[in-house]
Amino acid sequence: MTKAIATIFILISTLTYSQQKINEQINIPFTMTPDGHIIISAKVNGIKGKFVFDTGAGMNLLTKEFADKIEDLEKTHHFTTGHRATGEEIQSDIWYSKILEIGDFKIKNEIFAVYDLEFPLAGLISLTPFIDRPITIDFENKILSIEFNKSLNKRIAQADFEIPIRITNGSGHDLGITTKVQLNNKLTLNVKLDSGAGFDVYKFNKRYMPILGIDSTKIESEYKKSYFKPKQGNMFYHTNIEKMSDKNKNTFISDFKTKFVEGLIYEGIMGINWIGKVITIDISNKRLIVQK
């Protein structure tokens, strides 16, 4: 499962979509795998499936097996060329749905990549449906909440702190979020926040090992073949980091396991559970609103 939901990062041509207007909070229950992956139910043109909610996915993804079940899925002449975090190039055709339904939240003309891969679920739901709508992940109660003005203000009032984020948005629809973290009180990196990575997953580019005083010859290492392209692969180095905090030192973790990856295309990429128990992703205002 962990290998199967490695995220696909996508660059696409400029395309359009529309959302419903929301006047009250929409709550969507989710389940969670033992590895910390968030699983939600959604319908694409009325066909129900189980999806990973993945803030690192770039855009929505359907498996070909699931897409083949959907009537009126519109294939365009557009395609995407993206890269996984470990560098492999991936191409996919671009498709439109008539409607995507996530609980009571409905989005018309939503965009999807379709990829032929073995995967136990229907695909991935990314941040693209929520570009103009804050969404809250409540890990304790296992609820995704799509916010409106009143409920967002309540989140702000209850928050312990906020974390600024940067929005990666190559063409207007492939969305990702990053923030700055500090390692061992001396190295500041801009890292990708990826709920699809699962719990307690922390990866950094190998180039930062010397700065942190880590000798690659004295720690455990392994070569891993790509799940998508077995002829390609990367070296992984396993070690512990003494401390990591957000830029403003609102939250931190100590003595945690991490991997340094040769060829990682980001400074770092990680899950988000370490940030807090309730996290609101507010793309419009470039922030996370966090309750510990």
Buried (B, 14 or more C-beta within 10 A) or exposed (E): EBEBBBBBBBBBBEBEBEBEEBEEBBBBEBEBBEBBBBBBBBBBBEBEBBBBBBBBBBBBBBBBBBBEBBEEBEEEEBEBEBBBBBBBEBEBBBBBBBBBBBBEBBBEBBBBBBBEBEBEBBBBBBBBBBBEBBBBBBBEEBBBBBBBEEBBEEBBEEBEBBBEBBEBBBEBBBBBBBBBBBBEEEBEBBBBBBBBBBBBBBBBBBEBBEEBEBEBEEEEBEEEEBBBBEEBBBBBBEBEBEBBBBBEEBBBBEEBEBBBBBBBBBBBBBBBBBBBBBBBBBBEEEBBBBBE
